[in-house]
Amino acid sequence: MTKLLILLVLVLAILAVAQLARVYELTSKLRGKREEDISPADNRMNATLWWVFMVVYYAFFFWLMWAYGDKMLPVAASEHGVALDALLNFNWVILFIVFFITNTLLFWFAGKYAYRADRKAYYYAHNNKLELVWTVVPAAFLAVIIIFGLRTWQDITGPASPDALQVELYAKQFDWTARYPGEDGILGATDFRLINGDNPLGIVTKESITKRLAELAADKAEIDSTLHHAILPDGKVDELHAQMAKIDRQAARIVNLRTMMEQDMAEKGDASAYAHGADDVVIKEFHLPLRKEVNLLIRSRDVIHSAYIPHMRAQMNAVPGMTTSFKMVPTISTDSMRLVMKDEAFDFILLCNKICGASHYNMQMPLVVEEQGTYDAWYAEARKKPFQAPPMAAAPAPPAAAPTADSTSTTVDSTATAALKP
Ligand SMILES: [Cu+2]
């Protein structure tokens, strides 16, 4: 209501000013003054106003820097973050210099060379040397910026070293899950067809394939028994048959996957990607050792998300159907950063930086950066506890009992089923 009143007052004020201007125009006309006549006094006042504006403009600029400077991100906590900040600051310095030179010239000239009857503008049509200077100088600066930028970008996006720690960040609406390799240091293969309540990332192992096939068989048996023991309308019968056919197709693909896995393992033995999944650690916590290179492998189950760790200056899209990556070396531990920030409760944070749905704002996971020894202790502890499926992802509801599960349920299992649709 207050807002409405303020809006009303503003509109009325604008109308009043417009009316006043109109009255002023009419009275000038009555006095026999032409609208386009401008007196020397008018010109002098406008010239002075240009200079006043310049001072106010710069004062406002510095005030903004002073008032909001502390809203910027604190010191970068990763190696590439420092390089990235240096690149950005280098750009800022050039921008500030150009900003002050061009704006000062603009306002100064506008004020100094205001119209005077006894002065005539100097006609200056063309000068090759001047053209050359103002083309070559900015081009040289741009070249430096681009080369500096490309080199930094190349370093940041280049391949990770082979002995980097591999950590997977798995995004889905609306949370993150981390996966650490087991003793072998290698993350196992995954397949979305195997996603279920206790295998939320779809890790491919003999057990997970057997389990998923058993689940599908149980689903099918449940539908079959409904078909045999209940009297159903024709439409419903057709629907259940279609569901069974779909389960058959899903199972056939998983059997294919199993064949592929067996062949690959027979051929490559321990080098097969399928040989490494069984000991992977799937966990709702995100810890990294200090000063050790980590290669973040980023995946998404549903829509495009974006893994964003602002204090590390790290960001990479999580795209369904592919694995993206981002390598970095954390250089400041959580404890040290708490001292820097003078905030006991400070935590590094992994955020989603793509608006991915209703709870996007809350899609986050704290990141703990700690000394290698502390990290090792945490990792050893993490390996001991099996993945705890969140309560939402309980046992899958049988299709017959919840025929509308696909459209309404939000359990992990139905998401997986939806993803299976051809
Ligand atoms: Cu998201």
Boltz pocket constraint, residues with backbone or C-beta under 6 A from the ligand:
constraints:
  - pocket:
      binder: B
      contacts: [[A, 171], [A, 172], [A, 173], [A, 174], [A, 304], [A, 305], [A, 306], [A, 352], [A, 353], [A, 354], [A, 355], [A, 356], [A, 357], [A, 360], [A, 363]]
      max_distance: 6.0
